Amino acid sequence: MTQPITIYLIGFSGTGKYTIAKEIVKADYKIVDNHLINNSIFSLLDLDGITPIPEEAWVPVRKIRKIILDFISSDAKSNYIFTNELFEADNDWRVFCQVKETAEKRGSLFVPVKLIISPEERKRRITNPERGLRYKSTNPAEIHKKKGLIKIGHPHLLEVDVTDLSARDAAEKILCFAKTLVHSFPENKDKHSMGEIILNETDTSEIREALWQGVKAFNQPYTGNITTQPFSLSIRDENSKIIAGIYGFIFYDHARVEYMWVDEPYRKQGVGRKLFQKLDEYCRFKGCSVIQLDTFDFQSPAFYERMGFEYIGTVSEWTCGHNCYFMRKML
């Protein structure tokens, strides 16, 4: 990979930014953890992990940050990973812009990553006494702060829910995403002439991800940051073979069913009904207000009606003369 990359991990304290960064380092990155900058000053203070950092300490911290960023800006070869807890505040916006500008000065791809975590898991992590060894907050009251994370409209923004992800899995997801962006970076576009249309019927993952990021960036001023959560419900037989299941994703407060299937020998035995009962429970737990799906007339529209779905649209003779029905269930 010839194009340098700058990854910026942003998340609340206790999210695991540094732990994930240490996994990413294994892929030939250099860490600029926020505590690499802060601790030269924090180590001179009597910090207990609970009391807020005095305001006067941030003045020299800002100077140190500028020195480090100026030094990095001349490095046009290395991959870097930064970490920060940034709120929707003027000072934090300046920090974000400084890191972004440093990435641009050295001609690197800039990939901001927001780490999302449940309050319960964050509380468990933030009270780990080992955090205090690096002058990090161990105060569980941190999770009740009303400040939200900085809102980023960058086209390369990635959001990762790390509540149930290991640091290694989170790192792999971030690195995979960065890899898909590298190919669309300006310096890598000489593989095709400008304006050339390329048809691909095999490996479309890179194009799909690039388009998705573009749509998210366009929508962000109107809808806020878009997040999707894929899910699946499945049933296996005694040999661990999948015999029924539902696959879909949650988008804002909507749940979308992409696939639903029950193997022939298990149909008309209440298997589908059990799956949709479980789907209802899951969607309500996730705060969804509606479940949507579509089905052909030769599939199971009557079954979905029994499950509480209503028709909201029809496309006549969509495929091979068959109608397609769009249905929803309000929760």
N, C-alpha and C positions, 0 to 999 in steps of 0.2 A: 504494500500500500504506500504510494508516494505522497498522497495528500494528507497533511497533518490534520488532526482532529482535536477540538477543544470541547469536552463534555462538562456541563455545569449541573451538578446535582443540587437540587433545591428542595428542602423539606423541613418540617418541624423538628425540633430537638427530639432525639430518641427515635428518629425514623430509620437510622442505620446508614446514614450517608457515608461515613468514614469506612464502615465495614464493607459496604458495597464497593467503594472506591478501591479498597485494598484488593478486591477480587479483579477489578478492571485493570489494575496495575500489572497483573500477570500477562495482559495482552500488550505489553510495551507502552505503558502510560506513566506519566509522572504526576504524583498527587500534590495539589496545592490546597490542602485542607484549610478551612477557615481558622482552625486552631494552630496551624503552622504560623499564621500571621498573628493571631491574637495572643498566643501563649508567651511570647517574648515579654509582653506587658503583664498578662494575667499572672504569670509566675512570680511577679514582684508584689502581688496583692494578697491579702489574707482572705481568700475566697473559701466559702463553705458549701458551694453548690446550690444554695438556697437564696441568699441575699443577691439582689440585682447588681450587675456590674456598674460601678460609679461612672457617671457621664464623662468625667475628665480623663478616664482611661482610654476612651475611644479616639481622642485626638491623636496620640502617638500611633495607635493602631492604624488609623487611616493613612498616616505618613508611611508606615512600614508597608502597607498594602500597595501604595503607589510605587514604592521602590521595587517591590517584587514584580509587579505587573510591567513596569518599564523594562526590567531585565528580561522577562519572558517574551515581550513583544518583538525582540530581535532574534528569537529562536524560530526559524521557519521550518524546522525538521521534526521536532518532538511532538508527541501526543500528550496532552495535558487533561487532567480531570480536577475541577474545582468543586468545593462543597460549601454550602451556606444555608442558613435559615434566614430567608428574606420575606419580610412582610410587605403589605401594600402601604409603604411609607416612602417619603421623599429620599431619605438617606439610603434606604435599601434599594431604591430604584437607581440611585447613583452608582452603588456597588455593582448592580447587575449590568448597567451600561458600561462601566469600566472594564469588566471582564469580557463583555461582548466586543468592545472596541479593541481590546488586546488581541482577541482571536482574529479579528479582521485585519489588524496591522500585520500580523505574521502570516496572513494568507491562509488561515486554517478554516475548516468546516466547523461551525458553531452549533452545538446540539444542547439546548437547555432541557433538563429533565426534572419534572416535578414528581416527588415521591409522596404517595398517598398512603395513609395508615389509619386503622380504626383506633378510636380513643382508648379502648381496653388494651390493645396490644402496645400502644405507645406508652401507656402508664406502666406496663410491665417492664418495658425496656428502659424508660427514663430513670427508674429508681435503682438501676443496677449500680452498685457502689463503684465499679470499675470506671464509670464515667468520670467520677471525681478526680481520678488520677491524671486526667487530661484537662482539668479545670472546666469540665462541662457541667451543666445544670443537672441536678438529681431531684429537683423539686417537682412532685406530682401535680402541683397547682398549675404548672406550665400548660397542661392540656386544657385548662379552662379559659385560657386567654381568648378574648373575643377577636383579636386580630387575625385576619386571614392571610394566607400566603400570597405573595406577589402575583398579580394577574399578568400573564405573558401572552402576547399575540404573535410570537415568532413562528414562522412557517415550519421550523424544524422541532417544535415543541413535542416532547413525548411525556405522557403521564403514565406512571407505573404504580399500581396498588401493591405495596410490599407487605400487607398485613399477613398474608400466608405464604410469602415467597422467601426462600433462603437467599442469602446475600449472593451466592453463586448464580442462582437462577435469575435474580434481578440483573446481575451484571451481564449475563448472557443475553438477556432480552434487550438491554441497552446497547450492547456492542453490535448485536444483529441489526438493530434499527439504524445505528450509525453507519454500518456497512452499506445498507440500502441507499443511504443518502449520498455516500461518497461518489457513486456512479453518476449522480445527477449534478455534481458540483461543477461550476463553470470550467475549471481546468481539465475536467475529464470528458468534456463534450465533443472532443475532436474525433471521437470514434464514428460519429455520424455528421453529415453536413447539416448546416442550419436549415430548419424547416422540413427536413426529411421525415416522412411518416414511416414508422417501423411497426409492422404487424407481428405480434407474438401470440401464439396459441398454446405455448407450453409453460415456461416459467414467467408468470405474470405478477409474482409477489412484489417485486421491486416497483413496478409501475403502480400497482394498487396502493402500496404504502405511500408513494410520492403524491398520488392524487388525493388520498385520504388526508394527508397532512395539509395539502393545499386547500381543500374544502374546509378543514377545521380552522385554518388561519383566516379564511374569508368570512366564516360564520361567527368567529369569536366576538367581534364587536356587538353582534346582535343577540347572541345566545349564551355568551360566556364560554368557558372551556368545555369542549365536548369530550365525554368519556364513554367508553363502551365496556361492558363486562360480559364476556362470553360465559355460557353455562351449559351443562348437560345433565340430564337425568337418565339413568340407564338401569336395566334389570338384566341379570345374567342367569343362566341355568346352572345346574350342578357341575357342569364342565367349564364354567367361566365364559361360556359363549354368550355374547350379547343377543338377547331375544326381543328387546323392546327398548325404546328410549325417545327422548326429546332433546334436540339441540337448538340453541338460540342465543340471543344476547340482549342485554339491557342497555337502553339508550335514553339518557335523561331519566324520566319516570315511566318510560314505555318498555315493555318486554316484547320481543319479537321472536316467534317460533319459526325457525328455518326448516327443520326436519322433524317429523314425528313418524315412527314406524313400529309395528308389532309383527313379529314373525308369524307366519300362517298358522302353525299348530296352537298358538296361544291367543288367537283372536276370539272375540266374543266370550271371554272369560273374566272380564273386568280389569284386565291389565292396563288398557288405555285409560280407563276411568281413574285408576290409582295414580297413574303418572300425572294426569292433569290435576288431581287433588293436591299432589305434592308440588306441582308447578304453581298452583294458586298460593300455597303456603309460602313458598320461596319468594314469589314476586311481592306478596304483601310485606314480608320481612324486609325486602330490599326497598320498600317504599314506592313500588310501582302503582300507577293509577289505571293502567290498561295493558292488556295482552293482545297482540295482533298476530294474524297469520293469513295465509291464502291457501286454497285447496281447489283441486279440479272436481268436476261433477262426478268423475268415476272413482274418486277417493272417498273422503268421509265427511262431507258437509253436514249430513244429518247427525253424525256423532258429535261434531263440534257444537251444533245447536243444543244437543242434550247437555253438553258441558257448560252451557250458559253463553255461548258466543252468538252474536247477531251479525247479519249481513250488512255491509256498508258499501259494497260496490261489486260490479260484475263486468268481466270482459268476455263478451260472447265469442265462441269459436276461436279461442286463443291458440290452442294446440290441437291439431288433427281433428278439428271440428268440435272440440270440447270446451265448455265454459270454465272460466276461472273465477272463483268467488273470494272476495276479500272480507275478512271477518274480524271482529274484535270482541273483547269481554272487558267491561268496566269493573274495576275492583273497588 
